[in-house]
Amino acid sequence: MAYKITDDCISCGACAAECPCEAIAEGDSKYEINADLCADCGSCAEVCPVGAPVAE
């Protein structure tokens, strides 16, 4: 299962910088994870200061 980013995202970019799959990109109002590229490693969740990335 891929991770997704909740509305708690503050658009800091920490998750995108840590993603080894380059599956995270800045969206209109928050960062978004491309589920097809996500390897479900949890790197994004580990670095997020507000806990926005969650496993689906």
N, C-alpha and C positions, 0 to 999 in steps of 0.2 A: 504494500500500500504506500502511496506517495504521501508526502506531507502537504499541508495547505497552510496558508497564512491567514490568520483571523483579522478582524477589523481592529484589533488591539495594536496593529503595526504602526510604528511611529516613523517609518521610512528612513531609518538610519543607515541601511545598507550593510550592516554587519553580516547578515545571513548570506547575501549575495557574494561577499568577499570570501566566505568560508566554504561555499558550495563547490565540491570537487567535480561536479557534473555540469556546472554552469547552467543549472536549471532554474535559477532565480533571476528575475528581471524587475525593474521598476515599472509599476503599473500606474494608472491614473491617480489613485488615491492611496495605494499601498503597494508593497512588493508582492509579486505573484510567483508561484512555482509551477513550472511546466511539468505536469504529472508524467508525461511520456519520457522525460529526461531524468526525473528524480529517482535516485537509487535507494531511498528510504534509509539513509545512513544516520540522520539526526544531527549532522553537523550544524545545521541552521538553528535548530532548537537549542543547542548547547551554548551558542553565542548571543542569542537574542536577549536584550536587556528587559523586554516586557513579556516574553513567553508567547509571542504571536504564532510561530510555526507549531502546528500540532499534527500528529498522525491522524490520517483519515480512518 
